[in-house]
C-alpha cells in the first residue's frame, strides 16, 4: 500500500526504495476503493516481508509505502 488514503497518480514503473537503494519497480497500481488505499504490485527482494517499510518515488518525491500480504481485506469484510 502506497501513501495514505488519498489517490496518488501512480502509473507503473516507479522505483521502490529501501535504505537509499532501488530494490524494485511498481508493476501495476490502482486505487482500491474498498481498502481506501493506493495498491501497487512490485517484485521485491524476498527478505522484505509484510510489514517492511519502503518508499515509492512519485514524480521525484519519495512517498512512504508498506509491504503487505496479497489480501488487503478479507472476503467477509468485502461482503463476499
C-alpha positions as CSV (number, residue, x, y, z in Angstrom):
1,X,0.0,0.0,0.0
2,X,1.4,3.4,-1.0
3,X,0.8,6.6,0.9
4,X,-2.3,7.4,2.9
5,X,-5.9,7.2,1.8
6,X,-5.7,9.9,-0.9
7,X,-5.4,9.0,-4.5
8,X,-1.9,9.3,-5.9
9,X,-1.0,9.4,-9.7
10,X,0.9,6.1,-9.9
11,X,1.2,4.7,-13.4
12,X,3.7,1.8,-13.1
13,X,7.5,1.8,-13.5
14,X,8.1,3.9,-10.4
15,X,11.1,3.0,-8.3
16,X,10.7,1.3,-4.9
17,X,13.4,2.3,-2.4
18,X,14.7,0.7,0.7
19,X,17.6,2.2,2.8
20,X,18.6,4.5,0.0
21,X,18.7,1.9,-2.8
22,X,16.3,1.0,-5.5
23,X,15.0,-2.5,-4.7
24,X,12.2,-2.8,-7.3
25,X,9.8,-1.1,-9.6
26,X,6.0,-0.8,-9.5
27,X,4.4,-3.2,-12.0
28,X,0.8,-2.2,-11.6
29,X,-1.1,0.2,-9.3
30,X,-4.7,1.3,-8.7
31,X,-6.7,3.0,-6.0
32,X,-8.6,0.3,-4.0
33,X,-11.9,1.9,-3.1
34,X,-12.8,-0.8,-0.6
35,X,-9.4,-0.8,1.0
36,X,-9.2,3.1,0.7
37,X,-5.6,2.8,-0.3
38,X,-3.3,3.0,-3.3
39,X,-2.5,-0.6,-4.0
40,X,0.6,-1.4,-6.0
41,X,2.3,-4.6,-7.1
42,X,6.0,-4.9,-7.3
43,X,8.6,-7.6,-7.3
44,X,10.8,-7.1,-4.2
45,X,13.6,-9.0,-2.6
46,X,12.3,-12.0,-0.6
47,X,13.9,-10.5,2.6
48,X,11.2,-7.8,2.5
49,X,8.4,-9.4,4.4
50,X,4.9,-8.0,5.1
51,X,5.3,-5.0,7.5
52,X,8.5,-3.8,6.0
53,X,8.7,-0.1,5.2
54,X,9.7,1.1,1.7
55,X,9.3,4.3,-0.3
56,X,8.0,4.8,-3.8
57,X,9.3,7.6,-6.0
58,X,6.4,9.5,-7.5
59,X,7.4,12.4,-9.8
60,X,10.6,12.9,-7.9
61,X,9.2,12.7,-4.4
62,X,9.5,9.7,-2.1
63,X,6.2,8.5,-0.6
64,X,6.1,6.0,2.2
65,X,4.7,2.6,1.5
66,X,4.5,-0.7,3.2
67,X,4.9,-4.3,2.2
68,X,1.6,-6.2,2.7
69,X,0.2,-9.6,2.2
70,X,-1.7,-10.3,-1.0
71,X,-5.1,-9.7,0.5
72,X,-5.7,-6.3,2.0
73,X,-9.2,-7.1,3.2
74,X,-10.9,-10.4,4.0
75,X,-13.7,-11.8,1.8
76,X,-16.0,-11.3,4.8
77,X,-15.2,-7.6,5.0
78,X,-15.7,-7.2,1.3
79,X,-19.2,-8.8,1.7
80,X,-18.4,-12.0,-0.2
